[in-house]
Amino acid sequence: MSNYKIDGLKLKRRTTCPRLYWEDLTAKEQKEIDYYAEDEGGCNFFRFKGQVYDLCQIGRFDHTYWHGADMQTAFSGVLVHVCSNSDSVVVASYYS
């Protein structure tokens, strides 16, 4: 799906990633996400292209399939779809 377009955005990579718990993160990753309280619980993270994302920090994206987006630059970022089983997310990097 290398040149798929959606609403003017070109999708470069699309993959399914498992949702992760706090305990699943490495000590280094936990240190980078120092705002997160362990007792909050939940399965709020996923790893994509070597980076950990917090689903609570993903902005809402109004689309029939994609639930959220994280802008990395003014012209690129990632789109996120939370799967109905809630155990995984579909993630795609995009650019315009």
OpenMM code with the backbone's topology and positions (N, CA, C; nanometers):
from openmm import Vec3, app, unit

residues = "MET SER ASN TYR LYS ILE ASP GLY LEU LYS LEU LYS ARG ARG THR THR CYS PRO ARG LEU TYR TRP GLU ASP LEU THR ALA LYS GLU GLN LYS GLU ILE ASP TYR TYR ALA GLU ASP GLU GLY GLY CYS ASN PHE PHE ARG PHE LYS GLY GLN VAL TYR ASP LEU CYS GLN ILE GLY ARG PHE ASP HIS THR TYR TRP HIS GLY ALA ASP MET GLN THR ALA PHE SER GLY VAL LEU VAL HIS VAL CYS SER ASN SER ASP SER VAL VAL VAL ALA SER TYR TYR SER".split()
positions = [
    Vec3(0.0835, -0.1171, 0.0000),
    Vec3(0.0000, 0.0000, 0.0000),
    Vec3(0.0887, 0.1245, 0.0000),
    Vec3(0.1846, 0.1313, -0.0861),
    Vec3(0.2848, 0.2361, -0.0771),
    Vec3(0.2376, 0.3729, -0.1236),
    Vec3(0.1473, 0.3841, -0.2185),
    Vec3(0.1087, 0.5168, -0.2651),
    Vec3(-0.0408, 0.5412, -0.2514),
    Vec3(-0.1012, 0.4862, -0.1519),
    Vec3(-0.2427, 0.5032, -0.1263),
    Vec3(-0.2686, 0.6459, -0.0778),
    Vec3(-0.3752, 0.7095, -0.1276),
    Vec3(-0.4069, 0.8462, -0.0872),
    Vec3(-0.5398, 0.8489, -0.0131),
    Vec3(-0.5487, 0.9385, 0.0839),
    Vec3(-0.6720, 0.9579, 0.1582),
    Vec3(-0.6807, 1.1054, 0.1965),
    Vec3(-0.7873, 1.1710, 0.1548),
    Vec3(-0.8079, 1.3128, 0.1848),
    Vec3(-0.6834, 1.3960, 0.1541),
    Vec3(-0.6191, 1.3707, 0.0422),
    Vec3(-0.5016, 1.4472, 0.0027),
    Vec3(-0.3722, 1.4041, 0.0685),
    Vec3(-0.3788, 1.3064, 0.1592),
    Vec3(-0.2581, 1.2570, 0.2248),
    Vec3(-0.2127, 1.1284, 0.1559),
    Vec3(-0.0830, 1.1140, 0.1386),
    Vec3(-0.0274, 0.9926, 0.0795),
    Vec3(0.0221, 0.9025, 0.1923),
    Vec3(-0.0274, 0.7808, 0.1951),
    Vec3(0.0133, 0.6852, 0.2986),
    Vec3(0.1340, 0.6068, 0.2506),
    Vec3(0.2372, 0.6025, 0.3351),
    Vec3(0.3605, 0.5356, 0.2976),
    Vec3(0.3695, 0.3941, 0.3525),
    Vec3(0.3318, 0.3743, 0.4743),
    Vec3(0.3468, 0.2433, 0.5384),
    Vec3(0.2257, 0.2200, 0.6269),
    Vec3(0.1686, 0.1023, 0.6172),
    Vec3(0.0515, 0.0685, 0.6985),
    Vec3(0.0747, -0.0675, 0.7601),
    Vec3(0.0563, -0.0758, 0.8918),
    Vec3(0.0809, -0.2015, 0.9609),
    Vec3(-0.0082, -0.2098, 1.0850),
    Vec3(-0.0273, -0.3304, 1.1344),
    Vec3(-0.1018, -0.3516, 1.2579),
    Vec3(-0.0017, -0.3694, 1.3711),
    Vec3(-0.0227, -0.2950, 1.4791),
    Vec3(0.0670, -0.2988, 1.5951),
    Vec3(-0.0124, -0.3405, 1.7183),
    Vec3(0.0449, -0.4248, 1.8028),
    Vec3(-0.0253, -0.4612, 1.9268),
    Vec3(-0.0265, -0.3426, 2.0235),
    Vec3(-0.1341, -0.3309, 2.0994),
    Vec3(-0.1381, -0.2295, 2.2052),
    Vec3(-0.0538, -0.2791, 2.3208),
    Vec3(0.0128, -0.1875, 2.3862),
    Vec3(0.1067, -0.2217, 2.4937),
    Vec3(0.0629, -0.1615, 2.6260),
    Vec3(0.0958, -0.2310, 2.7329),
    Vec3(0.0771, -0.1796, 2.8682),
    Vec3(0.2058, -0.1124, 2.9133),
    Vec3(0.1969, -0.0360, 3.0193),
    Vec3(0.3131, 0.0315, 3.0775),
    Vec3(0.4258, -0.0686, 3.1025),
    Vec3(0.3904, -0.1850, 3.1549),
    Vec3(0.4894, -0.2873, 3.1891),
    Vec3(0.5613, -0.3416, 3.0652),
    Vec3(0.4990, -0.3276, 2.9478),
    Vec3(0.5586, -0.3772, 2.8239),
    Vec3(0.6687, -0.2849, 2.7705),
    Vec3(0.6723, -0.1627, 2.8208),
    Vec3(0.7721, -0.0657, 2.7744),
    Vec3(0.9059, -0.0911, 2.8420),
    Vec3(1.0136, -0.0600, 2.7727),
    Vec3(1.1463, -0.0720, 2.8329),
    Vec3(1.1647, 0.0394, 2.9363),
    Vec3(1.2647, 0.0245, 3.0226),
    Vec3(1.2927, 0.1281, 3.1230),
    Vec3(1.3219, 0.2616, 3.0558),
    Vec3(1.3930, 0.2591, 2.9450),
    Vec3(1.4241, 0.3824, 2.8709),
    Vec3(1.2965, 0.4472, 2.8174),
    Vec3(1.2064, 0.3660, 2.7612),
    Vec3(1.0802, 0.4190, 2.7094),
    Vec3(0.9946, 0.4766, 2.8218),
    Vec3(0.9912, 0.4076, 2.9366),
    Vec3(0.9146, 0.4578, 3.0510),
    Vec3(0.9706, 0.5921, 3.0977),
    Vec3(1.1020, 0.6065, 3.0950),
    Vec3(1.1640, 0.7323, 3.1381),
    Vec3(1.1270, 0.8467, 3.0440),
    Vec3(1.1181, 0.8171, 2.9147),
    Vec3(1.0805, 0.9184, 2.8161),
    Vec3(0.9352, 0.9621, 2.8325),
    Vec3(0.8517, 0.8731, 2.8855),
    Vec3(0.7099, 0.9042, 2.9069),
    Vec3(0.6900, 0.9260, 3.0563),
    Vec3(0.7601, 1.0209, 3.1110),
    Vec3(0.7610, 1.0426, 3.2556),
    Vec3(0.6327, 1.1040, 3.3103),
    Vec3(0.5441, 1.1521, 3.2229),
    Vec3(0.4186, 1.2121, 3.2686),
    Vec3(0.3149, 1.1067, 3.3042),
    Vec3(0.3372, 0.9828, 3.2639),
    Vec3(0.2383, 0.8772, 3.2814),
    Vec3(0.2492, 0.8170, 3.4207),
    Vec3(0.1370, 0.8044, 3.4877),
    Vec3(0.1349, 0.7430, 3.6210),
    Vec3(0.1039, 0.5942, 3.6056),
    Vec3(0.1887, 0.5101, 3.6616),
    Vec3(0.1714, 0.3648, 3.6500),
    Vec3(0.0338, 0.3178, 3.6954),
    Vec3(-0.0209, 0.3819, 3.7957),
    Vec3(-0.1488, 0.3368, 3.8500),
    Vec3(-0.2674, 0.3732, 3.7598),
    Vec3(-0.2416, 0.4458, 3.6502),
    Vec3(-0.3508, 0.4778, 3.5585),
    Vec3(-0.4011, 0.3521, 3.4888),
    Vec3(-0.3136, 0.2540, 3.4735),
    Vec3(-0.3533, 0.1282, 3.4109),
    Vec3(-0.3909, 0.1472, 3.2656),
    Vec3(-0.4450, 0.0440, 3.2083),
    Vec3(-0.4892, 0.0518, 3.0700),
    Vec3(-0.3802, 0.0154, 2.9712),
    Vec3(-0.4236, 0.0005, 2.8524),
    Vec3(-0.3372, -0.0417, 2.7430),
    Vec3(-0.3288, 0.0745, 2.6456),
    Vec3(-0.2421, 0.1700, 2.6751),
    Vec3(-0.2467, 0.2973, 2.6042),
    Vec3(-0.1343, 0.3222, 2.5061),
    Vec3(-0.0482, 0.2262, 2.4817),
    Vec3(0.0691, 0.2528, 2.4005),
    Vec3(0.0780, 0.1581, 2.2817),
    Vec3(0.1561, 0.1982, 2.1821),
    Vec3(0.1927, 0.1094, 2.0721),
    Vec3(0.3275, 0.1549, 2.0180),
    Vec3(0.3963, 0.0620, 1.9546),
    Vec3(0.5273, 0.0891, 1.8953),
    Vec3(0.5141, 0.0882, 1.7434),
    Vec3(0.5662, 0.1914, 1.6791),
    Vec3(0.5625, 0.2013, 1.5337),
    Vec3(0.6927, 0.2610, 1.4846),
    Vec3(0.7613, 0.1888, 1.3970),
    Vec3(0.8883, 0.2337, 1.3402),
    Vec3(0.9887, 0.2722, 1.4491),
    Vec3(0.9942, 0.1904, 1.5552),
    Vec3(1.0915, 0.2107, 1.6613),
    Vec3(1.0569, 0.3187, 1.7623),
    Vec3(0.9411, 0.3780, 1.7523),
    Vec3(0.8997, 0.4837, 1.8452),
    Vec3(0.7745, 0.4404, 1.9197),
    Vec3(0.7666, 0.4779, 2.0476),
    Vec3(0.6486, 0.4474, 2.1279),
    Vec3(0.5528, 0.5659, 2.1224),
    Vec3(0.4259, 0.5360, 2.1007),
    Vec3(0.3215, 0.6382, 2.0982),
    Vec3(0.2235, 0.6109, 2.2112),
    Vec3(0.1739, 0.7175, 2.2718),
    Vec3(0.0710, 0.7100, 2.3753),
    Vec3(-0.0617, 0.7439, 2.3086),
    Vec3(-0.1559, 0.6515, 2.3105),
    Vec3(-0.2851, 0.6765, 2.2458),
    Vec3(-0.3568, 0.7984, 2.3033),
    Vec3(-0.3321, 0.8294, 2.4298),
    Vec3(-0.3955, 0.9455, 2.4913),
    Vec3(-0.3409, 1.0767, 2.4348),
    Vec3(-0.2247, 1.0710, 2.3700),
    Vec3(-0.1634, 1.1906, 2.3137),
    Vec3(-0.1902, 1.2057, 2.1634),
    Vec3(-0.2609, 1.1109, 2.1055),
    Vec3(-0.2935, 1.1167, 1.9624),
    Vec3(-0.4161, 1.2051, 1.9445),
    Vec3(-0.4058, 1.3023, 1.8552),
    Vec3(-0.5180, 1.3935, 1.8310),
    Vec3(-0.6277, 1.3279, 1.7496),
    Vec3(-0.7482, 1.3734, 1.7689),
    Vec3(-0.8631, 1.3179, 1.6971),
    Vec3(-0.8545, 1.3552, 1.5496),
    Vec3(-0.8953, 1.2633, 1.4641),
    Vec3(-0.8933, 1.2834, 1.3197),
    Vec3(-1.0301, 1.2440, 1.2665),
    Vec3(-1.1047, 1.3377, 1.2110),
    Vec3(-1.2399, 1.3098, 1.1615),
    Vec3(-1.2353, 1.2369, 1.0280),
    Vec3(-1.2528, 1.1079, 1.0350),
    Vec3(-1.2536, 1.0251, 0.9152),
    Vec3(-1.3340, 0.9002, 0.9456),
    Vec3(-1.3866, 0.8365, 0.8439),
    Vec3(-1.4693, 0.7181, 0.8663),
    Vec3(-1.3891, 0.5988, 0.9181),
    Vec3(-1.2598, 0.5908, 0.8847),
    Vec3(-1.1772, 0.4775, 0.9290),
    Vec3(-1.0756, 0.5180, 1.0347),
    Vec3(-1.0017, 0.6243, 1.0115),
    Vec3(-0.8945, 0.6655, 1.1022),
    Vec3(-0.9501, 0.7409, 1.2215),
    Vec3(-0.9084, 0.7017, 1.3416),
    Vec3(-0.9571, 0.7633, 1.4646),
    Vec3(-0.8716, 0.8811, 1.5102),
    Vec3(-0.7423, 0.8756, 1.4800),
    Vec3(-0.6545, 0.9805, 1.5301),
    Vec3(-0.5335, 1.0016, 1.4422),
    Vec3(-0.4638, 1.1119, 1.4701),
    Vec3(-0.3428, 1.1449, 1.3949),
    Vec3(-0.2426, 1.2102, 1.4883),
    Vec3(-0.1164, 1.1852, 1.4593),
    Vec3(-0.0072, 1.2503, 1.5319),
    Vec3(0.0802, 1.3179, 1.4279),
    Vec3(0.0789, 1.4508, 1.4274),
    Vec3(0.1591, 1.5250, 1.3303),
    Vec3(0.3032, 1.5312, 1.3790),
    Vec3(0.3958, 1.4851, 1.2950),
    Vec3(0.5370, 1.4917, 1.3296),
    Vec3(0.6010, 1.6175, 1.2716),
    Vec3(0.5530, 1.6598, 1.1554),
    Vec3(0.5918, 1.7878, 1.0947),
    Vec3(0.4645, 1.8480, 1.0370),
    Vec3(0.4765, 1.9620, 0.9742),
    Vec3(0.3590, 2.0243, 0.9126),
    Vec3(0.3079, 1.9419, 0.7947),
    Vec3(0.3920, 1.8527, 0.7428),
    Vec3(0.3556, 1.7776, 0.6237),
    Vec3(0.3565, 1.6259, 0.6407),
    Vec3(0.3817, 1.5768, 0.7614),
    Vec3(0.3878, 1.4318, 0.7790),
    Vec3(0.3504, 1.3928, 0.9214),
    Vec3(0.3180, 1.2637, 0.9368),
    Vec3(0.2827, 1.2122, 1.0689),
    Vec3(0.2328, 1.0697, 1.0582),
    Vec3(0.1539, 1.0275, 1.1560),
    Vec3(0.0957, 0.8934, 1.1554),
    Vec3(-0.0549, 0.9019, 1.1785),
    Vec3(-0.1268, 0.8111, 1.1156),
    Vec3(-0.2706, 0.7954, 1.1367),
    Vec3(-0.2919, 0.6685, 1.2165),
    Vec3(-0.3946, 0.6693, 1.3030),
    Vec3(-0.4188, 0.5553, 1.3914),
    Vec3(-0.5656, 0.5143, 1.3853),
    Vec3(-0.5859, 0.3838, 1.3736),
    Vec3(-0.7195, 0.3237, 1.3816),
    Vec3(-0.7150, 0.2201, 1.4937),
    Vec3(-0.7997, 0.2356, 1.5949),
    Vec3(-0.8065, 0.1381, 1.7038),
    Vec3(-0.8994, 0.0259, 1.6586),
    Vec3(-0.8466, -0.0951, 1.6545),
    Vec3(-0.9235, -0.2107, 1.6082),
    Vec3(-1.0367, -0.2438, 1.7047),
    Vec3(-1.1402, -0.3034, 1.6531),
    Vec3(-1.2589, -0.3325, 1.7342),
    Vec3(-1.2289, -0.4263, 1.8502),
    Vec3(-1.1264, -0.5108, 1.8379),
    Vec3(-1.0919, -0.5997, 1.9494),
    Vec3(-1.0123, -0.5274, 2.0574),
    Vec3(-0.9710, -0.4034, 2.0299),
    Vec3(-0.8968, -0.3170, 2.1234),
    Vec3(-0.7598, -0.3721, 2.1622),
    Vec3(-0.7174, -0.4832, 2.1040),
    Vec3(-0.5863, -0.5387, 2.1349),
    Vec3(-0.4778, -0.4874, 2.0414),
    Vec3(-0.5197, -0.4184, 1.9353),
    Vec3(-0.4225, -0.3711, 1.8381),
    Vec3(-0.4709, -0.2419, 1.7723),
    Vec3(-0.3786, -0.1775, 1.7032),
    Vec3(-0.4091, -0.0569, 1.6270),
    Vec3(-0.3507, -0.0736, 1.4866),
    Vec3(-0.4162, -0.0130, 1.3902),
    Vec3(-0.3606, -0.0053, 1.2556),
    Vec3(-0.2992, 0.1337, 1.2454),
    Vec3(-0.1749, 0.1381, 1.2011),
    Vec3(-0.1007, 0.2641, 1.1951),
    Vec3(-0.0467, 0.2819, 1.0543),
    Vec3(-0.0531, 0.4038, 1.0035),
    Vec3(0.0040, 0.4356, 0.8730),
    Vec3(0.0787, 0.5685, 0.8829),
    Vec3(0.1969, 0.5732, 0.8245),
    Vec3(0.2656, 0.7017, 0.8153),
    Vec3(0.2130, 0.7727, 0.6913),
    Vec3(0.2055, 0.9058, 0.6966),
    Vec3(0.1527, 0.9828, 0.5848),
    Vec3(0.2415, 1.1036, 0.5576),
    Vec3(0.2267, 1.1566, 0.4399),
    Vec3(0.2882, 1.2847, 0.4038),
    Vec3(0.1949, 1.3527, 0.3036),
    Vec3(0.2106, 1.4823, 0.2920),
    Vec3(0.1235, 1.5544, 0.1972),
    Vec3(0.2044, 1.6159, 0.0871),
] * unit.nanometer
topology = app.Topology()
chain = topology.addChain("A")
for resn in residues:
    res = topology.addResidue(resn, chain)
    for name in ("N", "CA", "C"):
        topology.addAtom(name, app.Element.getBySymbol(name[0]), res)
